[in-house]
């Protein structure tokens, strides 16, 4: 009788295990596992799909909605729409799964995923913080699988964000054994929201525009301050260029400064403002 009970218990446990593991082919988050992209503090698909990374190759790209696939962004703008493409391949396996999430610097999911294709879905359903497969995804005639969906950036400026993604190649046996998980992919995105900032009590309502900048940056001060220096610097503190007074607007009560960025390489830089008593910095983006 005891052996019979043990046998029944084992069969029930095995059945439940198969059901749980099989549910993962509909996406980790929708299966109750949450973030499995391998981002900071999270697990990854390899925690369950234990076949090793082997030869699973994968890519992730993000671009402005309507742009070509080659125009992967380096920055985002609040409330703007972007298209994400996830691709993967394996030398032997024909079926795949994936997961993607965008995290802020505190590792909190931000924005929401929408406009899923036939093989992708979001979680939760109302405001999707995760994008993942809704079934096993087959490879195409070029031996790659591909999914496309959109991501809406947060409604307000949220600082630097990172898009994380992971791909899992599956052997299609309905269980996680011997599946091959790829490496975690990450794309950092700087915040390009136009910079209207309050700098403590010494300087208020400093306007820096445009952002991202192309040929030049403008800095406008609505009242008089004793500005001793304005520099464009690298993140390491190297001075790239100094601001000059804009000849079109020399009114001392509303003086405008200009920095020529025409020959400055694309990237993130710092604007450093110095007064008699304060030293302030603000991030800007140069994009030609």
N, C-alpha and C positions, 0 to 999 in steps of 0.2 A: 504493500500500500504506500509506504514511504517512497519507494523507488518510483512508483507510478506518479505520485505528486511531484517529485523532482523532475520527472520526464515532462509532465504537463507544464511545469513552471519554465523549464528550459525552452520548450517549444513556443510558449507565449512570449518569452523574452526575445527569442530569435526572430519571431514574427514581427514584434514591435520594432526591433532593430532594423530589420529589412525595410519596414514601412518608413521609419525615420530617415534612413540613409537614402532610400529611393526618392523621398520628397525633396532632397537637395537638388535634383535635376530641374526643379522649378525655381531655383534661386536660394542662396543661403539666407538672406534676410527674410524672405517669405517663408522659409522653412524654420524660422525661429532662432537662427544663429547670429543675426546682426552683421556687423562689419567683419568681413573675412578677407579684406584686400591686402593685409600685411602692412597697413599704415601704422604709425606710431601708437602703441598700446592695444592694437587689434590682433586677432588671429589671422591666419590665412588659410586658403583652401587646402594646403598641404597638411593641416592639422588632422583632417579626416581622410582626404584623398592621398594615401600614403605611398604612392608609387615613386616619389622623387621627382625632381625637376626634369631630368633626362633631356630630351630634345624638344621641349615645348617652347616655341618662339611666339612672341606677342608684341603688339604695338598699340599705343593709344594716342589719339590726336584730338585737339580741340580747336575750333575755328569759329569765326563769326558766322552766324546764320546766313547762308547764301554765298559765302566765300568758297574758293576751291579747297580741296583737301590738303594742299601743300602749304596753306597759310595758317600754320599752327600759331596760336597767340602766345604772347608772353605776359599779357596783362588783361584785366577784365574791367568792364564798366558796370556800375550798379544797375540792376534791373534789365540788362541787355540779354539777348538770346544767343546761344552758341550751340553748334552741332559737334557732337563727340562721335568718333569712330573707333571701335575696338576691333582688332584683327588678331588672328592666331593660326598656328599650324603645328603639326606634329608629324614625324617621319612615319608613324605607324597607325596612330589613332585618327578616326574620321569624325568624331563627335566632340563638342566643346561646351563649356559653360564659362561665365565671366561675372565679375562684379565691379562696379565703379562707385566712387563717392568723392565729394569735394569737402575738404576740411579746412577750418580756420586755424590760427596759430595755437588755439586751445584744444585742437583736435575734435571740434564739434562740427557735425555736418551742417552745411549751409547751402542756400539756393534750393532749387527743386528740379527734378528731371521730368520731362514731358515728351510727347510726340514719339512714342516708341514704335519700332518696326515690328515685324511679325515674330521675331525671336527674342524680343526684350520686353521688360516690364519694370515697374517701379515699386518701391516699398517705402513707407506705407502708400496705400492707393490714393489718398486724398492729396497729400503733398509729399511727393516721393523724394526722400533723402538719399536713396540708393537706387542704382540701375543695375539690373542683372538679367540673366537668361530666364525665359519662362518655360523652356523645354531644352532638351539637348539640341545643340545647333550643328547641322551638318556642314562639312567643308564644301567649297565650290569646285569648279573644274580646274582651278589653279592650286588646289590643295590648301587653300586658306578659308577660314570662316570670317565673316564680317557682319557687324551690327552697327546701326546708326540710330541715334536718338538725340534729343536736345536737352540743354541745361539752361535754366533761367537763373542769372546771377542774383544775389541778394538785393532787396529793394534799396538798401542803404549801403554806404561804404563799409566794408568789413575787413580792411587791412589785407595783408598777404594771404592768399589761399593756395591750396595744393590739390590738384586732381590726382587721385590714386585709382589704379586699376589692376586687376589680376585675371589671368586666363587659366582654365583647367581643361586639359585634354582627357577624355574619359574613354574607357574600353567598352562601355555600353553593356556591362553585365548587371546594372542595377544596384551595384554596391561600390563603395569608395576604394576598395582594394585595387592596387596597381594603376590607379589613375595618375596622370602626370601634371603637376601644377607648375605653371611658369613663375617667373620672378615678378615681384611687385614693381609696377610702373608708377612713376610720379612726374607730374608737370607742375612746377610752381608758377603762380600767376600773381603779378603785382597789381595793386589797386590803382586804377587810372582815373578815379573820380576827380573832377576839377577841384583844385585846392583853394578853398576859402577858409582861412584858419584864424583862430584867436591865439595869440602868443602871450599868455599870462597878462599882467597888468601893464607891461611896458609897451607892447605893440598890439593893437587890436584891428581886426578886419583887414589883414593883409591878403590881397588877392594875387594868386599866381596862376597864369594861364598862357597858352592852352595846355592841356594835359591829356594825352601825350603831346609833346612838342615836336615840331619838325625843324624849321629853320631858325626859330627863335622863341625865347621865353619872356613874358612880360610880368613885372611885379609892380603892384600899385598900392600906394599908401594913402588912405583918404584924409589923414591929418599929418601934421609935421612931427617927425621923430628924428632924433639925432643918429641916423644910420652911419656907422663908420666903415662898413664893408659889406658887400654882397658877393658871394662867390658860388660858382657851380663846382662841385667837388665829386670825386669818386667816393664810393663807400669806404675806401681806405683813407680818405682825407686829402688826396692829391687834388690841388686846385687845377681845374680845367680852364675856367674863364672867369673874368670879373665883370660885374654888371656896370653899365654906363647909363647916364640919364637919357631917356628918350627925348630926342630933339623936338618931337611933335607935342610933347606935354611936359613943360618945365615949370608949371605952376607949383610953387613951393608948398602950397596947401593941399595939393593933390598930385604929387610927383610920381612919375612912372619911370621905372627902370627896365632896361632891356639887356638880355644875354643872347648873343649869337650862338646858335647850336647847329648851324648848317653842316659843320665838319666834325661834329661830335658823334662818335659811334653809337649805334642803338644800345639801349640799356637803361638801368636804374641809376640815378645820381642823387646827390643831395644839394639843396640850396641852403647855404649857410648865411644867416643874417646876424650882423654884429652891431650892437649899440654900445653906449658908454658902460652899461651895467649888465647887459645880457648877451648871450650867445645861443642862437636858436638854429635848428636844422629842420628841413622838411624834404621828404622824398618827392622826386619828379621822374618822369619817364621821357626818354628821347626815342622817337620812332620815325624813321624816314620812309 
